[in-house]
Amino acid sequence: MVSKKIVISDPLGMHMRPASRLAKMAAEYESSVKVDFNGKAFDCKSVMFLMTACIKYNSEIELVCEGPDEEKALAELSEFIESGMGE
């Protein structure tokens, strides 16, 4: 298991468009990919779970990956989030 803490830099937070992109990217990995936020874990492969997290601008999340391609998943997904999620 690997993890990384990330601060959400998109002024709109984790809204539908970036959540959809993140879920699509996460689904490409065999590893489980979760976001820990406010003491709860949310499955990154589900847009609905990401939206129910209500992750706002400047919130700190922890991206947690576990499985055979966890290192690659963490590197690529954390870079996507840190770069503003395509916004």
N, C-alpha and C positions, 0 to 999 in steps of 0.2 A: 504494500500500500504506500502510495506517495500522495503528498498534498502540498498546497500552496495557498497562502492568504493573498487576496487580491481586493483592491478597492475599486468599486464601480465608478468609471469616469464619465459615462454617458449622462448628460444632464437630465435625460428622461428616465434613467434607471433601466431596469430589465423589462422593457415593454415587449409587445407582441413580435415585432420584426426581429430584434436581436435574439429573443428567446427561441424563435423558430429556427434561426440560423444556428444557434448553439445546439439545439436539440438534434438538428440534422447532422451537424458535425460529430456530435457525441455518439450518434447511432452507428457511425462508421467504425467504431472501436469495439473490440471484443470485451474489453475491460468494463467494469461498472464505473460510471461517472456520476458523482453526486456533488451537490452544492450544500455545504453546511451554512445555515444562516439563522440567527436568533435561536440557537439551540435545537434546530430541526434539520434533518437531511432531506433534500429534494433531488429526485432522479433527473439528471440532465437530459436524458433521452426522451423526456416527456415535456412538451410545451405547456401542457396544463399544470404540471407540478411546478415548473419554473414560474408560471404566472401566479400561482397561488402563494408563492413565497413573498410576493410584494417587495422585491428588492429595489430600493430607491438609490438615487444618486448619492455618491460618497459612502455607501454602505460597504462594510468589509465582509467578504464571503470567504469561505475556504473551499477550494476545489479539491475533491478527493477522488483519486482513481485507484482501482484495484483490479489486477488481472494481468494477462500475459503481455499486453501492450501499454501498460500503465504509464511508463516513462514518456513514450511518444504522445499519448493522449494528454497527459498533463502539460507537456511542453507546448503542443499546438493549441490546445483549448485555452490555456492561460494567456498565451500570446494574443489570441483572438479577443479575449475579454479585456486585457490590458490596452489593446490598441483602439478600444472604443466600440467593439462589436460590429464593425462595418458601418457605423453611423457617421 
